[in-house]
Amino acid sequence: LRDVRAGLRDLPGSRFFESWDDDASAPCAYAGVVCAPDEDDPSGALLRVSVLTLGTGLSDSPGMAGSVPASLASLTALTDLVLYPGRVGGSIPEGIGSGLRRLRLLSLSGNQLTGPVPESLAGLPELHTLDLGNNRLEGTIPSGLLLPSSPSLKVLILANNVGLSGQIPDQFPSSQLFHVDLSRNAITGTLPPLPPTIRYFSVAGNSMEGSLDGAFAGNGQGPADLAFLDLSMNDFSGSIPPEVFALPSASSLLLSRNNFTGSLAVPAAPASATPPWSVVDVSHNGLTGEVPEALAAAGSLYVNNNKISGEVPEAVARSVFDGRMTTFYAQHNFLTGFPVPPTPLPDSAALCLSYNCMDLPSASAADGCPTIGGPLESRPADQCRSSGGDG
């Protein structure tokens, strides 16, 4: 603990270490320190540090600066180690996993940590949550974090490090992970079948490629509990499998800014089903065909900047004007019609149909358009004749 105090300091406005600097305080009375009897001491008199929470986590606290000392790994009874966001830099001690074998929670997010993710963190027998997001880490992600060799790991957050690389291993489906966020890094390769346990999965803003065929039906059992899926801003290609839209628990499907082609095959939901999606975003791809009627069930629908043609289904238009769908972006396509219900557009709705192969049905069809790039009305007629939505 003395090394921790020597390596870290309060940023101006933070007073976390006041109790640590009080000579009258015992270490187990320090702020953020929780002690428990040593499991190996039958008398119960020996106390060990079991929880170390560095910082307050309050929104008005600037956090800490400095670096994490390597000797932190000698607190071998630690189960929870949390460093709240601040400006702590340097690398994560390589031996942290070798020493802290009882860790259940490790969170060092929102700082300025550099270097690799320690290999020693893979395979910890009791680690449930690992959050190293929003730092400056680099190097290859230890494959053991995504494999059954980390049997207790359920939550893995390595988002927004930019420099983390590697591929998701093919054995990934047999892991027990239910929350994985690897977004905004430098991950490559294809997407293997997702684990049946997964509920939240994001690899947005990486360099992954290939088709999604088989990724949602691993070993005949797809991720039935998957609620949040973000594959946006990658280089995925081919068609979007209909299994994506058939995920029974899906709420958010974010697949924008890839190289997807072909038409959207969306299974019709049973009549008794509630609207499954809060948002569906397939914008900025190369999709063709028509807008599927089943997507009228989405709370927000983004199909803009594709090569979609034909008329917008009446069910979609009615959902917008009835207020069930709050956003419908379909600009920059080859649409030829939009049925306007005899009711005014709700103030809460955002509708954009600019730059298609039709006259805008009303002023409201452009009022909700993004302001970036300025307003656009209809696509030039020669593009509509020559392309017909086929690109």
C-alpha positions in Angstrom: 0.0 0.0 0.0 2.9 2.4 0.6 4.1 1.7 -3.0 0.5 2.5 -4.2 0.6 5.7 -2.4 4.0 6.6 -3.7 3.1 5.7 -7.3 -0.3 7.6 -7.4 -1.3 11.1 -6.5 -4.6 13.0 -6.4 -5.2 15.4 -9.3 -6.1 18.9 -8.2 -9.7 18.8 -6.9 -9.4 15.2 -5.6 -8.8 14.4 -1.9 -9.0 10.6 -2.0 -5.6 10.0 -0.3 -6.3 12.2 2.8 -6.9 9.2 5.0 -3.8 7.4 3.7 -1.7 10.4 4.7 -3.0 10.4 8.3 -0.3 8.7 10.4 -2.9 7.7 13.0 -4.9 5.6 10.4 -4.4 1.9 10.2 -4.2 0.6 6.6 -7.5 -1.2 6.8 -9.1 2.2 7.6 -7.8 3.8 4.5 -10.3 5.1 2.0 -11.0 2.4 -0.6 -9.4 -0.4 1.4 -11.4 -3.4 2.7 -9.7 -6.1 4.7 -10.9 -9.6 5.5 -9.5 -12.4 7.7 -6.8 -14.5 6.0 -8.3 -17.7 4.8 -5.0 -19.5 5.7 -5.0 -18.2 9.3 -7.2 -20.5 11.6 -7.2 -17.9 14.4 -8.8 -15.3 12.2 -6.6 -12.6 13.6 -4.6 -11.9 10.5 -6.2 -9.4 8.1 -5.5 -9.2 4.4 -6.5 -6.6 1.9 -9.4 -8.1 -0.1 -10.8 -5.0 -2.0 -8.9 -2.0 -3.2 -10.9 0.8 -4.8 -8.7 3.7 -5.9 -10.7 6.9 -6.3 -14.3 7.9 -5.6 -15.9 7.5 -9.0 -17.9 10.7 -8.5 -18.6 12.7 -11.6 -16.9 15.8 -10.2 -13.7 13.9 -9.2 -10.8 14.3 -11.6 -9.2 11.1 -10.5 -5.5 10.3 -10.1 -2.2 10.5 -12.0 1.0 8.5 -11.7 1.5 4.8 -12.4 0.5 1.4 -11.0 3.4 -0.2 -9.0 4.5 -3.7 -9.8 4.4 -4.6 -6.1 0.6 -4.4 -6.2 0.7 -8.0 -7.3 1.8 -8.9 -3.8 -1.7 -8.2 -2.4 -2.5 -11.8 -3.1 -5.8 -11.8 -1.2 -7.3 -9.2 -3.5 -10.7 -10.1 -5.1 -11.6 -6.6 -6.4 -9.2 -4.0 -7.8 -10.8 -0.8 -9.2 -9.0 2.3 -10.4 -11.4 5.0 -11.3 -10.9 7.2 -14.4 -8.1 9.7 -14.3 -4.7 10.2 -15.9 -2.8 7.2 -14.6 -0.2 6.2 -17.2 2.5 3.6 -17.6 2.0 -0.1 -18.2 -0.1 -2.6 -16.3 2.3 -4.8 -14.3 3.0 -8.0 -16.2 2.8 -10.1 -13.1 -0.5 -8.8 -11.9 -2.4 -12.0 -12.9 0.3 -14.3 -11.5 0.1 -12.7 -8.1 -3.6 -11.9 -7.8 -5.0 -15.3 -8.4 -8.2 -14.6 -6.4 -9.3 -11.6 -8.6 -13.0 -11.5 -9.5 -13.1 -7.9 -10.7 -10.4 -5.9 -12.3 -11.3 -2.4 -13.6 -8.7 0.1 -14.7 -10.8 1.9 -17.4 -10.7 5.5 -18.4 -7.0 6.3 -17.8 -3.9 6.6 -20.0 -2.4 3.2 -19.5 0.0 2.0 -22.3 1.7 -1.2 -23.3 0.1 -4.7 -23.7 -2.7 -6.5 -21.8 -0.7 -8.8 -19.5 -0.8 -12.4 -20.6 -1.1 -13.4 -16.9 -4.7 -12.2 -16.8 -5.8 -15.0 -19.1 -6.9 -18.1 -17.2 -7.5 -16.5 -13.8 -9.8 -19.1 -12.1 -12.2 -16.6 -10.5 -12.0 -13.5 -12.7 -15.6 -12.5 -13.7 -15.2 -8.9 -15.0 -12.2 -7.4 -16.8 -12.5 -3.8 -17.9 -9.4 -2.1 -19.4 -11.4 0.1 -21.8 -10.6 3.7 -22.7 -6.9 3.6 -22.3 -3.9 3.5 -24.7 -3.1 -0.2 -24.7 -1.6 -1.8 -27.7 -0.3 -5.2 -28.8 -2.2 -8.5 -29.3 -5.1 -9.3 -27.1 -4.2 -12.5 -25.1 -6.2 -15.2 -26.9 -6.8 -16.9 -23.5 -9.3 -14.2 -22.6 -11.6 -15.3 -25.4 -11.2 -19.0 -24.8 -12.5 -21.6 -22.2 -9.1 -21.2 -20.5 -10.7 -18.3 -18.6 -13.7 -20.3 -17.4 -15.2 -17.7 -15.0 -14.8 -14.6 -17.3 -18.2 -13.2 -18.2 -17.5 -9.5 -18.9 -14.6 -8.4 -21.1 -14.3 -4.7 -22.0 -11.2 -3.6 -24.0 -13.0 -0.9 -26.0 -11.4 2.4 -27.1 -7.8 1.5 -26.9 -7.2 1.9 -30.6 -3.9 -0.1 -30.6 -5.1 -3.6 -29.5 -4.8 -6.1 -32.3 -5.2 -9.8 -33.1 -8.1 -12.0 -34.1 -11.0 -13.6 -32.4 -10.2 -17.3 -32.1 -12.4 -20.0 -33.8 -12.8 -21.6 -30.4 -14.6 -18.5 -29.1 -18.1 -20.2 -29.3 -17.3 -22.5 -26.4 -16.6 -19.6 -24.0 -19.1 -18.5 -21.3 -18.8 -14.7 -22.0 -22.0 -12.7 -22.1 -20.6 -9.1 -22.5 -17.8 -8.5 -24.9 -16.8 -5.0 -26.0 -13.7 -4.8 -28.3 -14.8 -1.8 -30.2 -12.4 0.9 -31.7 -9.2 -1.1 -31.8 -7.2 -2.8 -34.6 -8.7 -6.3 -34.6 -8.6 -8.2 -37.9 -9.9 -11.5 -39.3 -13.4 -12.9 -39.7 -16.2 -13.3 -37.2 -16.5 -16.8 -35.8 -19.8 -18.2 -34.5 -20.8 -16.3 -31.4 -21.2 -18.1 -28.0 -24.8 -19.1 -27.2 -24.3 -17.2 -23.9 -23.5 -13.8 -25.4 -25.9 -10.9 -24.7 -23.8 -7.8 -25.6 -21.2 -7.9 -28.4 -19.4 -5.0 -30.1 -16.4 -5.0 -32.5 -17.3 -1.7 -34.0 -14.5 0.4 -35.5 -12.0 -2.4 -36.2 -10.7 -3.9 -39.4 -12.6 -7.2 -39.5 -13.7 -8.6 -42.8 -15.4 -11.5 -44.5 -19.0 -12.7 -44.5 -21.2 -13.3 -41.5 -22.3 -16.7 -42.7 -22.4 -19.1 -39.7 -21.6 -16.5 -37.1 -25.1 -16.6 -35.6 -25.8 -20.4 -35.5 -22.7 -21.9 -34.0 -23.1 -25.7 -33.5 -26.7 -25.4 -34.4 -27.4 -23.1 -31.3 -27.3 -19.4 -32.0 -27.0 -16.7 -29.3 -30.6 -16.6 -28.2 -30.0 -14.0 -25.6 -28.1 -11.5 -27.8 -29.7 -8.1 -27.2 -27.0 -5.7 -28.5 -25.0 -6.3 -31.6 -22.6 -3.7 -33.1 -20.5 -4.7 -36.1 -20.4 -1.2 -37.6 -17.3 0.5 -39.2 -15.6 -2.7 -40.3 -15.0 -4.3 -43.7 -17.6 -7.1 -43.5 -19.0 -8.1 -46.8 -21.6 -10.4 -48.5 -25.2 -10.4 -47.5 -26.6 -9.9 -44.0 -27.9 -13.3 -42.9 -31.6 -13.5 -42.1 -30.6 -15.2 -38.8 -29.4 -11.7 -37.6 -32.9 -10.4 -37.8 -34.4 -13.6 -36.2 -32.4 -13.2 -33.0 -35.2 -13.6 -30.4 -33.8 -11.1 -27.9 -32.3 -8.5 -30.3 -32.9 -4.9 -29.4 -30.1 -3.0 -31.2 -28.7 -4.2 -34.5 -25.9 -1.9 -35.7 -24.3 -3.0 -39.0 -23.6 0.4 -40.7 -20.5 1.4 -42.6 -19.4 -2.0 -44.0 -19.5 -3.5 -47.4 -22.7 -5.6 -47.2 -24.5 -6.2 -50.5 -27.6 -8.0 -51.6 -31.2 -7.5 -50.4 -32.3 -7.6 -46.8 -34.1 -10.8 -45.9 -36.0 -10.1 -42.7 -38.3 -12.9 -41.4 -41.8 -11.8 -40.5 -42.4 -11.6 -36.8 -45.3 -13.7 -35.3 -48.5 -11.6 -35.0 -48.3 -11.9 -31.2 -44.7 -10.7 -30.9 -43.8 -7.3 -29.5 -41.6 -5.0 -31.7 -38.2 -6.6 -31.2 -35.9 -3.8 -32.2 -35.2 -0.4 -30.6 -32.9 0.4 -33.5 -31.8 -1.2 -36.8 -29.0 0.5 -38.6 -27.8 -0.9 -41.9 -26.8 2.5 -43.4 -23.7 3.2 -45.5 -23.4 -0.2 -47.2 -24.2 -1.5 -50.8 -27.5 -3.1 -50.1 -30.1 -3.4 -52.9 -33.6 -4.7 -53.2 -36.5 -3.1 -51.3 -37.2 -2.1 -47.7 -38.6 -5.2 -45.9 -42.1 -4.7 -44.5 -41.0 -6.5 -41.3 -38.7 -3.6 -40.4 -41.8 -1.5 -39.6 -41.4 -3.0 -36.1 -38.2 -1.0 -35.5 -38.2 2.0 -33.2 -35.6 3.6 -35.3 -34.6 2.5 -38.8 -31.6 3.6 -40.8 -31.3 2.3 -44.3 -29.8 5.5 -45.8 -26.8 5.6 -48.2 -27.4 2.2 -49.9 -28.8 1.2 -53.3 -32.3 0.3 -52.1 -35.1 0.7 -54.6 -38.8 0.4 -54.9 -41.6 1.9 -52.8 -41.4 2.1 -49.0 -43.9 -0.3 -47.6 -47.1 1.2 -46.3 -46.5 -0.5 -42.9 -43.2 1.4 -42.5 -44.8 4.7 -43.4 -47.8 4.1 -41.1 -45.4 3.2 -38.2 -43.6 6.6 -38.7 -46.8 8.6 -38.8 -48.4 6.7 -35.9 -45.4 7.6 -33.8 -44.2 4.0 -33.2 -41.0 4.5 -35.4 -39.3 7.7 -34.2 -36.6 7.8 -36.9 -36.7 6.7 -40.5 -33.6 7.6 -42.5 -33.8 6.4 -46.1 -31.9 9.2 -48.0 -29.3 8.5 -50.7 -31.0 5.5 -52.2 -33.1 4.8 -55.3 -36.6 4.7 -53.7 -39.5 5.5 -56.0 -42.3 6.1 -53.6 -43.5 6.7 -50.1 -47.2 6.3 -49.1 -48.2 9.3 -47.0 -50.9 8.5 -44.4 -53.6 11.1 -44.0 -52.3 12.2 -40.6 -49.6 14.8 -39.7 -46.1 13.7 -38.9 -45.6 13.7 -35.1 -43.2 16.3 -33.7 -41.2 13.5 -32.2 -40.5 11.8 -35.5 -37.5 12.3 -37.8 -38.1 11.4 -41.5 -35.6 11.8 -44.3 -36.2 10.7 -47.9 -33.9 13.1 -49.7 -31.9 12.1 -52.8 -34.1 9.3 -54.1 -35.8 8.6 -57.4 -39.0 10.4 -56.4 -40.3 13.8 -55.5 -40.5 14.3 -51.8 -44.0 13.6 -50.7 -44.1 16.5 -48.3 -41.8 19.1 -46.7 -41.7 16.8 -43.6 -39.9 14.2 -45.7 -36.8 16.5 -45.5 -37.3 18.3 -42.3 -35.8 15.5 -40.3 -32.7 15.1 -42.5 -29.2 15.5 -41.0 -27.9 19.0 -41.6 -24.4 17.9 -42.6 -23.9 18.3 -46.3 -26.9 20.5 -46.8 -30.4 19.7 -48.1 -30.8 17.5 -51.1 -34.0 16.9 -53.0 -34.2 14.3 -55.7 -31.5 12.1 -57.3 -30.8 13.1 -60.9 -33.1 11.3 -63.3 -30.3 9.9 -65.4 -28.9 8.1 -62.4 -32.3 6.6 -61.7 -32.7 5.4 -65.3 -29.2 4.0 -65.6 -29.0 2.4 -62.2 -32.4 1.4 -61.2 -31.0 0.7 -57.8 -28.5 -1.9 -58.9 -25.5 0.4 -58.6 
